[in-house]
Amino acid sequence: MKHYKKHIFICENIREKDSLKKSCGRANSAEIRQVFKSRLKELNLSIEIRANASGCLGQCNHGPIAVVYPEGIWYKNLTIDDVEEIIQSHLINDKPVERLILKDDK
Ligand code: FES
């Protein structure tokens, strides 16, 4: 079996409605992942690039969060409108989308 060239994990964690912490799953992340999946399929890329759901990635206040491997680039505050740019720029052309990158805390 061939390994995937790239993997994007999108947090779909959903907290209780009365939770004081934010959660990506309450900010449309499941729909964002579905758009990634269907666009990758349309582009015939789903054999080499995979979009998977993940649990909490520990950056809840910046969500919806996604992380792309093997680079380990994290994206924050994602919307459906960002999906095509991430696919075209990062997943296909290896140019991460700077304006959406979650930087390490210093
Ligand atoms: S709920 Fe998504 S990073 Fe924690």
Backbone and ligand atoms as CSV (ligand in chain L), in Angstrom:
chain,resi,resn,atom,element,x,y,z
A,1,MET,N,N,0.842,-1.201,0.000
A,1,MET,CA,C,0.000,0.000,0.000
A,1,MET,C,C,0.871,1.243,0.000
A,2,LYS,N,N,0.488,2.203,-0.841
A,2,LYS,CA,C,1.227,3.450,-0.919
A,2,LYS,C,C,0.782,4.392,0.197
A,3,HIS,N,N,1.743,5.151,0.744
A,3,HIS,CA,C,1.383,6.126,1.776
A,3,HIS,C,C,0.865,7.399,1.114
A,4,TYR,N,N,0.085,8.143,1.891
A,4,TYR,CA,C,-0.376,9.435,1.377
A,4,TYR,C,C,0.788,10.412,1.323
A,5,LYS,N,N,0.751,11.271,0.295
A,5,LYS,CA,C,1.780,12.299,0.153
A,5,LYS,C,C,1.570,13.396,1.204
A,6,LYS,N,N,0.324,13.740,1.421
A,6,LYS,CA,C,-0.017,14.733,2.445
A,6,LYS,C,C,-1.299,14.314,3.158
A,7,HIS,N,N,-1.389,14.795,4.386
A,7,HIS,CA,C,-2.550,14.528,5.223
A,7,HIS,C,C,-2.973,15.840,5.854
A,8,ILE,N,N,-4.239,16.182,5.755
A,8,ILE,CA,C,-4.727,17.330,6.514
A,8,ILE,C,C,-5.736,16.822,7.534
A,9,PHE,N,N,-5.453,17.137,8.783
A,9,PHE,CA,C,-6.339,16.747,9.890
A,9,PHE,C,C,-7.114,17.982,10.321
A,10,ILE,N,N,-8.435,17.848,10.376
A,10,ILE,CA,C,-9.298,18.965,10.747
A,10,ILE,C,C,-10.013,18.602,12.039
A,11,CYS,N,N,-9.851,19.444,13.041
A,11,CYS,CA,C,-10.469,19.155,14.346
A,11,CYS,C,C,-11.988,19.240,14.232
A,12,GLU,N,N,-12.651,18.185,14.672
A,12,GLU,CA,C,-14.120,18.192,14.685
A,12,GLU,C,C,-14.669,18.022,16.097
A,13,ASN,N,N,-13.835,18.318,17.074
A,13,ASN,CA,C,-14.281,18.168,18.461
A,13,ASN,C,C,-15.477,19.087,18.756
A,14,ILE,N,N,-16.477,18.518,19.418
A,14,ILE,CA,C,-17.660,19.307,19.806
A,14,ILE,C,C,-17.807,19.245,21.316
A,15,ARG,N,N,-17.764,20.404,21.959
A,15,ARG,CA,C,-17.984,20.462,23.413
A,15,ARG,C,C,-19.475,20.672,23.703
A,16,GLU,N,N,-19.826,20.445,24.937
A,16,GLU,CA,C,-21.204,20.693,25.364
A,16,GLU,C,C,-21.563,22.156,25.063
A,17,LYS,N,N,-22.849,22.383,24.805
A,17,LYS,CA,C,-23.307,23.737,24.458
A,17,LYS,C,C,-22.955,24.776,25.523
A,18,ASP,N,N,-22.984,24.347,26.788
A,18,ASP,CA,C,-22.734,25.320,27.861
A,18,ASP,C,C,-21.256,25.405,28.252
A,19,SER,N,N,-20.394,24.745,27.478
A,19,SER,CA,C,-18.959,24.796,27.789
A,19,SER,C,C,-18.429,26.212,27.627
A,20,LEU,N,N,-17.499,26.600,28.493
A,20,LEU,CA,C,-16.888,27.923,28.389
A,20,LEU,C,C,-15.790,27.941,27.331
A,21,LYS,N,N,-15.331,26.749,26.932
A,21,LYS,CA,C,-14.277,26.680,25.910
A,21,LYS,C,C,-14.894,26.561,24.520
A,22,LYS,N,N,-14.242,27.172,23.550
A,22,LYS,CA,C,-14.686,27.050,22.155
A,22,LYS,C,C,-14.409,25.639,21.656
A,23,SER,N,N,-15.100,25.233,20.627
A,23,SER,CA,C,-14.745,23.960,19.986
A,23,SER,C,C,-14.972,24.068,18.486
A,24,CYS,N,N,-14.038,23.501,17.740
A,24,CYS,CA,C,-14.037,23.621,16.280
A,24,CYS,C,C,-15.305,23.039,15.665
A,25,GLY,N,N,-15.798,21.962,16.255
A,25,GLY,CA,C,-16.986,21.317,15.719
A,25,GLY,C,C,-18.214,22.202,15.795
A,26,ARG,N,N,-18.206,23.202,16.658
A,26,ARG,CA,C,-19.321,24.153,16.733
A,26,ARG,C,C,-19.054,25.376,15.848
A,27,ALA,N,N,-17.995,25.317,15.081
A,27,ALA,CA,C,-17.652,26.427,14.178
A,27,ALA,C,C,-17.505,25.890,12.756
A,28,ASN,N,N,-18.346,24.904,12.432
A,28,ASN,CA,C,-18.460,24.480,11.032
A,28,ASN,C,C,-17.323,23.580,10.516
A,29,SER,N,N,-16.538,22.994,11.402
A,29,SER,CA,C,-15.366,22.257,10.907
A,29,SER,C,C,-15.737,20.981,10.147
A,30,ALA,N,N,-16.840,20.339,10.502
A,30,ALA,CA,C,-17.225,19.121,9.764
A,30,ALA,C,C,-17.549,19.473,8.312
A,31,GLU,N,N,-18.209,20.597,8.115
A,31,GLU,CA,C,-18.533,21.021,6.748
A,31,GLU,C,C,-17.252,21.412,5.995
A,32,ILE,N,N,-16.337,22.058,6.690
A,32,ILE,CA,C,-15.052,22.421,6.069
A,32,ILE,C,C,-14.349,21.145,5.604
A,33,ARG,N,N,-14.326,20.123,6.432
A,33,ARG,CA,C,-13.657,18.870,6.039
A,33,ARG,C,C,-14.354,18.223,4.844
A,34,GLN,N,N,-15.676,18.279,4.828
A,34,GLN,CA,C,-16.405,17.700,3.689
A,34,GLN,C,C,-16.040,18.410,2.386
A,35,VAL,N,N,-15.860,19.729,2.459
A,35,VAL,CA,C,-15.482,20.479,1.256
A,35,VAL,C,C,-14.070,20.077,0.826
A,36,PHE,N,N,-13.148,19.932,1.789
A,36,PHE,CA,C,-11.812,19.422,1.438
A,36,PHE,C,C,-11.947,18.075,0.736
A,37,LYS,N,N,-12.684,17.162,1.330
A,37,LYS,CA,C,-12.801,15.808,0.771
A,37,LYS,C,C,-13.378,15.841,-0.645
A,38,SER,N,N,-14.457,16.568,-0.823
A,38,SER,CA,C,-15.085,16.533,-2.147
A,38,SER,C,C,-14.235,17.228,-3.192
A,39,ARG,N,N,-13.550,18.316,-2.843
A,39,ARG,CA,C,-12.673,18.980,-3.824
A,39,ARG,C,C,-11.473,18.100,-4.168
A,40,LEU,N,N,-10.890,17.432,-3.171
A,40,LEU,CA,C,-9.757,16.540,-3.466
A,40,LEU,C,C,-10.198,15.416,-4.388
A,41,LYS,N,N,-11.403,14.939,-4.173
A,41,LYS,CA,C,-11.928,13.880,-5.049
A,41,LYS,C,C,-12.152,14.413,-6.467
A,42,GLU,N,N,-12.774,15.584,-6.564
A,42,GLU,CA,C,-13.008,16.185,-7.885
A,42,GLU,C,C,-11.707,16.397,-8.658
A,43,LEU,N,N,-10.661,16.733,-7.926
A,43,LEU,CA,C,-9.365,17.006,-8.548
A,43,LEU,C,C,-8.533,15.734,-8.742
A,44,ASN,N,N,-9.132,14.587,-8.450
A,44,ASN,CA,C,-8.434,13.289,-8.547
A,44,ASN,C,C,-7.189,13.229,-7.680
A,45,LEU,N,N,-7.262,13.884,-6.527
A,45,LEU,CA,C,-6.109,13.906,-5.624
A,45,LEU,C,C,-6.333,13.062,-4.376
A,46,SER,N,N,-7.520,12.482,-4.244
A,46,SER,CA,C,-7.824,11.792,-2.985
A,46,SER,C,C,-7.008,10.516,-2.795
A,47,ILE,N,N,-6.320,10.075,-3.843
A,47,ILE,CA,C,-5.444,8.905,-3.691
A,47,ILE,C,C,-4.151,9.284,-2.973
A,48,GLU,N,N,-3.722,10.532,-3.147
A,48,GLU,CA,C,-2.447,10.915,-2.533
A,48,GLU,C,C,-2.553,11.954,-1.421
A,49,ILE,N,N,-3.711,12.602,-1.315
A,49,ILE,CA,C,-3.895,13.601,-0.254
A,49,ILE,C,C,-5.191,13.279,0.481
A,50,ARG,N,N,-5.100,13.187,1.794
A,50,ARG,CA,C,-6.269,12.767,2.563
A,50,ARG,C,C,-6.679,13.828,3.577
A,51,ALA,N,N,-7.980,14.045,3.709
A,51,ALA,CA,C,-8.527,14.959,4.719
A,51,ALA,C,C,-9.251,14.127,5.768
A,52,ASN,N,N,-8.713,14.142,6.987
A,52,ASN,CA,C,-9.278,13.348,8.074
A,52,ASN,C,C,-9.782,14.234,9.207
A,53,ALA,N,N,-10.787,13.737,9.903
A,53,ALA,CA,C,-11.242,14.407,11.118
A,53,ALA,C,C,-10.276,14.074,12.243
A,54,SER,N,N,-10.095,15.017,13.135
A,54,SER,CA,C,-9.330,14.717,14.347
A,54,SER,C,C,-10.134,15.157,15.555
A,55,GLY,N,N,-9.689,14.705,16.702
A,55,GLY,CA,C,-10.210,15.223,17.962
A,55,GLY,C,C,-9.536,16.554,18.257
A,56,CYS,N,N,-9.726,17.032,19.479
A,56,CYS,CA,C,-9.170,18.337,19.864
A,56,CYS,C,C,-7.654,18.348,19.664
A,57,LEU,N,N,-7.176,19.404,19.017
A,57,LEU,CA,C,-5.750,19.565,18.758
A,57,LEU,C,C,-5.115,20.550,19.745
A,58,GLY,N,N,-5.881,20.967,20.733
A,58,GLY,CA,C,-5.322,21.781,21.811
A,58,GLY,C,C,-5.153,23.258,21.493
A,59,GLN,N,N,-5.749,23.728,20.418
A,59,GLN,CA,C,-5.654,25.156,20.042
A,59,GLN,C,C,-7.056,25.720,19.850
A,60,CYS,N,N,-7.933,25.371,20.756
A,60,CYS,CA,C,-9.367,25.607,20.616
A,60,CYS,C,C,-9.735,27.080,20.386
A,61,ASN,N,N,-9.022,27.994,21.014
A,61,ASN,CA,C,-9.377,29.410,20.873
A,61,ASN,C,C,-9.098,29.957,19.482
A,62,HIS,N,N,-8.348,29.219,18.694
A,62,HIS,CA,C,-8.005,29.673,17.329
A,62,HIS,C,C,-8.800,28.918,16.268
A,63,GLY,N,N,-9.738,28.104,16.672
A,63,GLY,CA,C,-10.427,27.227,15.743
A,63,GLY,C,C,-11.391,27.926,14.819
A,64,PRO,N,N,-11.805,27.199,13.800
A,64,PRO,CA,C,-11.444,25.838,13.431
A,64,PRO,C,C,-9.958,25.695,13.055
A,65,ILE,N,N,-9.380,24.612,13.562
A,65,ILE,CA,C,-7.948,24.326,13.405
A,65,ILE,C,C,-7.760,23.142,12.460
A,66,ALA,N,N,-6.680,23.219,11.664
A,66,ALA,CA,C,-6.271,22.059,10.852
A,66,ALA,C,C,-4.762,22.004,10.870
A,67,VAL,N,N,-4.214,20.810,10.661
A,67,VAL,CA,C,-2.765,20.665,10.578
A,67,VAL,C,C,-2.431,19.782,9.384
A,68,VAL,N,N,-1.413,20.203,8.633
A,68,VAL,CA,C,-1.002,19.477,7.429
A,68,VAL,C,C,0.334,18.783,7.691
A,69,TYR,N,N,0.357,17.481,7.436
A,69,TYR,CA,C,1.596,16.701,7.521
A,69,TYR,C,C,1.944,16.193,6.136
A,70,PRO,N,N,3.242,16.032,5.812
A,70,PRO,CA,C,4.351,15.922,6.764
A,70,PRO,C,C,4.955,17.237,7.231
A,71,GLU,N,N,4.508,18.387,6.733
A,71,GLU,CA,C,5.177,19.636,7.096
A,71,GLU,C,C,4.934,20.069,8.536
A,72,GLY,N,N,3.788,19.695,9.094
A,72,GLY,CA,C,3.453,20.155,10.434
A,72,GLY,C,C,3.064,21.622,10.448
A,73,ILE,N,N,2.377,22.069,9.394
A,73,ILE,CA,C,1.884,23.454,9.311
A,73,ILE,C,C,0.464,23.479,9.867
A,74,TRP,N,N,0.249,24.415,10.812
A,74,TRP,CA,C,-1.072,24.530,11.451
A,74,TRP,C,C,-1.821,25.720,10.875
A,75,TYR,N,N,-3.116,25.535,10.637
A,75,TYR,CA,C,-3.970,26.615,10.161
A,75,TYR,C,C,-5.035,26.929,11.199
A,76,LYS,N,N,-5.386,28.218,11.266
A,76,LYS,CA,C,-6.328,28.693,12.286
A,76,LYS,C,C,-7.524,29.396,11.646
A,77,ASN,N,N,-8.574,29.508,12.418
A,77,ASN,CA,C,-9.771,30.290,12.043
A,77,ASN,C,C,-10.253,29.978,10.626
A,78,LEU,N,N,-10.266,28.720,10.289
A,78,LEU,CA,C,-10.619,28.332,8.926
A,78,LEU,C,C,-12.090,28.554,8.617
A,79,THR,N,N,-12.345,28.856,7.339
A,79,THR,CA,C,-13.716,28.901,6.832
A,79,THR,C,C,-13.738,28.090,5.528
A,80,ILE,N,N,-14.922,27.841,5.049
A,80,ILE,CA,C,-15.056,27.122,3.783
A,80,ILE,C,C,-14.366,27.894,2.657
A,81,ASP,N,N,-14.378,29.203,2.739
A,81,ASP,CA,C,-13.740,30.023,1.693
A,81,ASP,C,C,-12.227,29.831,1.627
A,82,ASP,N,N,-11.620,29.292,2.674
A,82,ASP,CA,C,-10.163,29.093,2.691
A,82,ASP,C,C,-9.741,27.758,2.066
A,83,VAL,N,N,-10.684,26.847,1.880
A,83,VAL,CA,C,-10.344,25.481,1.470
A,83,VAL,C,C,-9.626,25.454,0.123
A,84,GLU,N,N,-10.172,26.133,-0.864
A,84,GLU,CA,C,-9.588,26.068,-2.214
A,84,GLU,C,C,-8.161,26.623,-2.237
A,85,GLU,N,N,-7.945,27.699,-1.484
A,85,GLU,CA,C,-6.598,28.293,-1.453
A,85,GLU,C,C,-5.597,27.330,-0.807
A,86,ILE,N,N,-5.993,26.664,0.255
A,86,ILE,CA,C,-5.089,25.697,0.903
A,86,ILE,C,C,-4.809,24.531,-0.038
A,87,ILE,N,N,-5.836,24.063,-0.731
A,87,ILE,CA,C,-5.614,22.945,-1.671
A,87,ILE,C,C,-4.657,23.366,-2.780
A,88,GLN,N,N,-4.970,24.494,-3.432
A,88,GLN,CA,C,-4.170,24.903,-4.594
A,88,GLN,C,C,-2.754,25.314,-4.204
A,89,SER,N,N,-2.647,26.121,-3.170
A,89,SER,CA,C,-1.340,26.670,-2.816
A,89,SER,C,C,-0.487,25.656,-2.039
A,90,HIS,N,N,-1.044,25.099,-0.989
A,90,HIS,CA,C,-0.234,24.246,-0.113
A,90,HIS,C,C,-0.241,22.782,-0.546
A,91,LEU,N,N,-1.430,22.197,-0.651
A,91,LEU,CA,C,-1.477,20.753,-0.876
A,91,LEU,C,C,-0.981,20.367,-2.273
A,92,ILE,N,N,-1.209,21.229,-3.253
A,92,ILE,CA,C,-0.745,20.915,-4.611
A,92,ILE,C,C,0.635,21.524,-4.892
A,93,ASN,N,N,0.830,22.798,-4.520
A,93,ASN,CA,C,2.054,23.503,-4.922
A,93,ASN,C,C,3.064,23.730,-3.794
A,94,ASP,N,N,2.824,23.124,-2.635
A,94,ASP,CA,C,3.783,23.183,-1.520
A,94,ASP,C,C,4.093,24.600,-1.031
A,95,LYS,N,N,3.127,25.512,-1.193
A,95,LYS,CA,C,3.321,26.872,-0.669
A,95,LYS,C,C,2.265,27.120,0.403
A,96,PRO,N,N,2.645,26.970,1.678
A,96,PRO,CA,C,1.672,27.191,2.746
A,96,PRO,C,C,1.017,28.575,2.644
A,97,VAL,N,N,-0.229,28.670,3.103
A,97,VAL,CA,C,-0.982,29.927,3.034
A,97,VAL,C,C,-0.653,30.741,4.283
A,98,GLU,N,N,0.306,31.658,4.122
A,98,GLU,CA,C,0.879,32.394,5.266
A,98,GLU,C,C,-0.173,33.057,6.144
A,99,ARG,N,N,-1.155,33.698,5.532
A,99,ARG,CA,C,-2.116,34.491,6.314
A,99,ARG,C,C,-2.962,33.628,7.248
A,100,LEU,N,N,-2.987,32.324,7.021
A,100,LEU,CA,C,-3.815,31.444,7.857
A,100,LEU,C,C,-3.003,30.600,8.835
A,101,ILE,N,N,-1.694,30.741,8.806
A,101,ILE,CA,C,-0.841,29.877,9.647
A,101,ILE,C,C,-0.919,30.290,11.117
A,102,LEU,N,N,-1.101,29.288,11.954
A,102,LEU,CA,C,-1.042,29.498,13.410
A,102,LEU,C,C,0.423,29.403,13.805
A,103,LYS,N,N,0.966,30.525,14.284
A,103,LYS,CA,C,2.384,30.558,14.671
A,103,LYS,C,C,2.541,30.014,16.086
A,104,ASP,N,N,3.731,29.489,16.357
A,104,ASP,CA,C,4.048,29.027,17.712
A,104,ASP,C,C,4.029,30.211,18.663
A,105,ASP,N,N,3.551,29.975,19.902
A,105,ASP,CA,C,3.688,31.008,20.942
A,105,ASP,C,C,5.159,31.133,21.293
A,106,LYS,N,N,5.619,32.349,21.432
A,106,LYS,CA,C,7.036,32.560,21.795
A,106,LYS,C,C,7.151,32.739,23.288
L,1,FES,S1,S,-11.681,21.899,19.848
L,1,FES,FE1,FE,-10.505,22.104,18.011
L,1,FES,S2,S,-8.509,22.416,18.737
L,1,FES,FE2,FE,-9.642,22.046,20.531
